[in-house]
Amino acid sequence: MSNLHDKPTSLDAALAVQIHAARIRGAYSIETLSALAQVDPEAIVGLENGAPIADVGARDRVMVVLGLHPDGHRYRNMDR
């Protein structure tokens, strides 16, 4: 049985909203964000849809590019 088709948990859903909002705020396309975070564009789409992600490192890289801290607190990204 696959977890890929399970509904997102409330934590996944909250993270999805946070990531999508930060991407829009930063005016990043999915392609640009995926290049900056060194992840596949499908990983961005999955994160924004609340899908569980197997590669936590990919999620963390996306969050860092967006200026989000993986534990949920925003921080200023000094690389931009």
PyMOL CGO cylinders between C-alpha atoms (Angstrom):
from pymol import cmd
from pymol.cgo import CYLINDER

trace = [
    CYLINDER, 0.00, 0.00, 0.00, 1.41, 3.38, -1.01, 0.3, 1, 1, 1, 1, 1, 1,
    CYLINDER, 1.41, 3.38, -1.01, 1.46, 6.52, 1.09, 0.3, 1, 1, 1, 1, 1, 1,
    CYLINDER, 1.46, 6.52, 1.09, 1.69, 8.65, -2.05, 0.3, 1, 1, 1, 1, 1, 1,
    CYLINDER, 1.69, 8.65, -2.05, -2.08, 8.81, -2.41, 0.3, 1, 1, 1, 1, 1, 1,
    CYLINDER, -2.08, 8.81, -2.41, -2.84, 9.46, 1.25, 0.3, 1, 1, 1, 1, 1, 1,
    CYLINDER, -2.84, 9.46, 1.25, -4.30, 12.82, 2.18, 0.3, 1, 1, 1, 1, 1, 1,
    CYLINDER, -4.30, 12.82, 2.18, -1.75, 15.28, 3.57, 0.3, 1, 1, 1, 1, 1, 1,
    CYLINDER, -1.75, 15.28, 3.57, -1.47, 15.54, 7.33, 0.3, 1, 1, 1, 1, 1, 1,
    CYLINDER, -1.47, 15.54, 7.33, -2.23, 18.89, 8.92, 0.3, 1, 1, 1, 1, 1, 1,
    CYLINDER, -2.23, 18.89, 8.92, 1.52, 19.47, 9.27, 0.3, 1, 1, 1, 1, 1, 1,
    CYLINDER, 1.52, 19.47, 9.27, 2.10, 18.68, 5.57, 0.3, 1, 1, 1, 1, 1, 1,
    CYLINDER, 2.10, 18.68, 5.57, -0.81, 20.95, 4.62, 0.3, 1, 1, 1, 1, 1, 1,
    CYLINDER, -0.81, 20.95, 4.62, 0.48, 23.81, 6.78, 0.3, 1, 1, 1, 1, 1, 1,
    CYLINDER, 0.48, 23.81, 6.78, 3.98, 23.42, 5.34, 0.3, 1, 1, 1, 1, 1, 1,
    CYLINDER, 3.98, 23.42, 5.34, 2.53, 23.36, 1.82, 0.3, 1, 1, 1, 1, 1, 1,
    CYLINDER, 2.53, 23.36, 1.82, 0.76, 26.67, 2.38, 0.3, 1, 1, 1, 1, 1, 1,
    CYLINDER, 0.76, 26.67, 2.38, 3.88, 28.21, 3.92, 0.3, 1, 1, 1, 1, 1, 1,
    CYLINDER, 3.88, 28.21, 3.92, 6.15, 27.07, 1.07, 0.3, 1, 1, 1, 1, 1, 1,
    CYLINDER, 6.15, 27.07, 1.07, 3.73, 28.16, -1.65, 0.3, 1, 1, 1, 1, 1, 1,
    CYLINDER, 3.73, 28.16, -1.65, 3.20, 31.58, -0.04, 0.3, 1, 1, 1, 1, 1, 1,
    CYLINDER, 3.20, 31.58, -0.04, 6.95, 32.13, 0.35, 0.3, 1, 1, 1, 1, 1, 1,
    CYLINDER, 6.95, 32.13, 0.35, 7.55, 31.14, -3.30, 0.3, 1, 1, 1, 1, 1, 1,
    CYLINDER, 7.55, 31.14, -3.30, 4.92, 33.58, -4.52, 0.3, 1, 1, 1, 1, 1, 1,
    CYLINDER, 4.92, 33.58, -4.52, 6.18, 36.33, -2.20, 0.3, 1, 1, 1, 1, 1, 1,
    CYLINDER, 6.18, 36.33, -2.20, 9.69, 35.82, -3.55, 0.3, 1, 1, 1, 1, 1, 1,
    CYLINDER, 9.69, 35.82, -3.55, 8.39, 35.78, -7.15, 0.3, 1, 1, 1, 1, 1, 1,
    CYLINDER, 8.39, 35.78, -7.15, 10.09, 32.44, -7.84, 0.3, 1, 1, 1, 1, 1, 1,
    CYLINDER, 10.09, 32.44, -7.84, 8.84, 30.21, -10.61, 0.3, 1, 1, 1, 1, 1, 1,
    CYLINDER, 8.84, 30.21, -10.61, 8.85, 26.51, -9.82, 0.3, 1, 1, 1, 1, 1, 1,
    CYLINDER, 8.85, 26.51, -9.82, 11.72, 26.08, -12.28, 0.3, 1, 1, 1, 1, 1, 1,
    CYLINDER, 11.72, 26.08, -12.28, 13.82, 28.85, -10.73, 0.3, 1, 1, 1, 1, 1, 1,
    CYLINDER, 13.82, 28.85, -10.73, 13.24, 27.62, -7.19, 0.3, 1, 1, 1, 1, 1, 1,
    CYLINDER, 13.24, 27.62, -7.19, 14.06, 24.06, -8.16, 0.3, 1, 1, 1, 1, 1, 1,
    CYLINDER, 14.06, 24.06, -8.16, 17.32, 25.19, -9.78, 0.3, 1, 1, 1, 1, 1, 1,
    CYLINDER, 17.32, 25.19, -9.78, 18.32, 27.29, -6.76, 0.3, 1, 1, 1, 1, 1, 1,
    CYLINDER, 18.32, 27.29, -6.76, 17.45, 24.51, -4.30, 0.3, 1, 1, 1, 1, 1, 1,
    CYLINDER, 17.45, 24.51, -4.30, 18.95, 21.82, -6.55, 0.3, 1, 1, 1, 1, 1, 1,
    CYLINDER, 18.95, 21.82, -6.55, 15.78, 19.70, -6.54, 0.3, 1, 1, 1, 1, 1, 1,
    CYLINDER, 15.78, 19.70, -6.54, 13.48, 18.41, -9.27, 0.3, 1, 1, 1, 1, 1, 1,
    CYLINDER, 13.48, 18.41, -9.27, 10.53, 20.68, -10.09, 0.3, 1, 1, 1, 1, 1, 1,
    CYLINDER, 10.53, 20.68, -10.09, 8.27, 17.77, -9.12, 0.3, 1, 1, 1, 1, 1, 1,
    CYLINDER, 8.27, 17.77, -9.12, 9.60, 18.07, -5.56, 0.3, 1, 1, 1, 1, 1, 1,
    CYLINDER, 9.60, 18.07, -5.56, 8.40, 21.69, -5.40, 0.3, 1, 1, 1, 1, 1, 1,
    CYLINDER, 8.40, 21.69, -5.40, 4.98, 20.72, -6.75, 0.3, 1, 1, 1, 1, 1, 1,
    CYLINDER, 4.98, 20.72, -6.75, 4.77, 17.88, -4.25, 0.3, 1, 1, 1, 1, 1, 1,
    CYLINDER, 4.77, 17.88, -4.25, 5.71, 20.12, -1.34, 0.3, 1, 1, 1, 1, 1, 1,
    CYLINDER, 5.71, 20.12, -1.34, 3.14, 22.72, -2.37, 0.3, 1, 1, 1, 1, 1, 1,
    CYLINDER, 3.14, 22.72, -2.37, 0.49, 20.01, -2.68, 0.3, 1, 1, 1, 1, 1, 1,
    CYLINDER, 0.49, 20.01, -2.68, 1.25, 18.71, 0.81, 0.3, 1, 1, 1, 1, 1, 1,
    CYLINDER, 1.25, 18.71, 0.81, 2.62, 15.39, -0.37, 0.3, 1, 1, 1, 1, 1, 1,
    CYLINDER, 2.62, 15.39, -0.37, 5.00, 13.66, 2.01, 0.3, 1, 1, 1, 1, 1, 1,
    CYLINDER, 5.00, 13.66, 2.01, 8.56, 13.98, 0.76, 0.3, 1, 1, 1, 1, 1, 1,
    CYLINDER, 8.56, 13.98, 0.76, 11.05, 11.17, 1.08, 0.3, 1, 1, 1, 1, 1, 1,
    CYLINDER, 11.05, 11.17, 1.08, 14.08, 13.45, 0.71, 0.3, 1, 1, 1, 1, 1, 1,
    CYLINDER, 14.08, 13.45, 0.71, 14.10, 15.69, 3.77, 0.3, 1, 1, 1, 1, 1, 1,
    CYLINDER, 14.10, 15.69, 3.77, 17.27, 17.33, 2.51, 0.3, 1, 1, 1, 1, 1, 1,
    CYLINDER, 17.27, 17.33, 2.51, 15.44, 18.49, -0.60, 0.3, 1, 1, 1, 1, 1, 1,
    CYLINDER, 15.44, 18.49, -0.60, 12.66, 19.98, 1.54, 0.3, 1, 1, 1, 1, 1, 1,
    CYLINDER, 12.66, 19.98, 1.54, 15.21, 21.75, 3.72, 0.3, 1, 1, 1, 1, 1, 1,
    CYLINDER, 15.21, 21.75, 3.72, 17.06, 23.20, 0.70, 0.3, 1, 1, 1, 1, 1, 1,
    CYLINDER, 17.06, 23.20, 0.70, 13.80, 24.56, -0.69, 0.3, 1, 1, 1, 1, 1, 1,
    CYLINDER, 13.80, 24.56, -0.69, 12.96, 26.12, 2.66, 0.3, 1, 1, 1, 1, 1, 1,
    CYLINDER, 12.96, 26.12, 2.66, 16.41, 27.70, 3.00, 0.3, 1, 1, 1, 1, 1, 1,
    CYLINDER, 16.41, 27.70, 3.00, 16.15, 29.31, -0.44, 0.3, 1, 1, 1, 1, 1, 1,
    CYLINDER, 16.15, 29.31, -0.44, 12.74, 30.68, 0.55, 0.3, 1, 1, 1, 1, 1, 1,
    CYLINDER, 12.74, 30.68, 0.55, 14.08, 32.06, 3.82, 0.3, 1, 1, 1, 1, 1, 1,
    CYLINDER, 14.08, 32.06, 3.82, 12.15, 29.55, 5.91, 0.3, 1, 1, 1, 1, 1, 1,
    CYLINDER, 12.15, 29.55, 5.91, 13.69, 27.51, 8.67, 0.3, 1, 1, 1, 1, 1, 1,
    CYLINDER, 13.69, 27.51, 8.67, 12.88, 23.80, 8.57, 0.3, 1, 1, 1, 1, 1, 1,
    CYLINDER, 12.88, 23.80, 8.57, 11.54, 23.93, 12.16, 0.3, 1, 1, 1, 1, 1, 1,
    CYLINDER, 11.54, 23.93, 12.16, 8.90, 26.41, 11.00, 0.3, 1, 1, 1, 1, 1, 1,
    CYLINDER, 8.90, 26.41, 11.00, 10.47, 29.73, 11.98, 0.3, 1, 1, 1, 1, 1, 1,
    CYLINDER, 10.47, 29.73, 11.98, 11.27, 32.31, 9.33, 0.3, 1, 1, 1, 1, 1, 1,
    CYLINDER, 11.27, 32.31, 9.33, 14.79, 33.60, 9.21, 0.3, 1, 1, 1, 1, 1, 1,
    CYLINDER, 14.79, 33.60, 9.21, 16.58, 35.98, 6.94, 0.3, 1, 1, 1, 1, 1, 1,
    CYLINDER, 16.58, 35.98, 6.94, 18.38, 34.26, 4.10, 0.3, 1, 1, 1, 1, 1, 1,
    CYLINDER, 18.38, 34.26, 4.10, 21.72, 36.06, 3.89, 0.3, 1, 1, 1, 1, 1, 1,
    CYLINDER, 21.72, 36.06, 3.89, 22.61, 34.50, 0.52, 0.3, 1, 1, 1, 1, 1, 1,
    CYLINDER, 22.61, 34.50, 0.52, 20.13, 36.64, -1.41, 0.3, 1, 1, 1, 1, 1, 1,
]
cmd.load_cgo(trace, "trace")
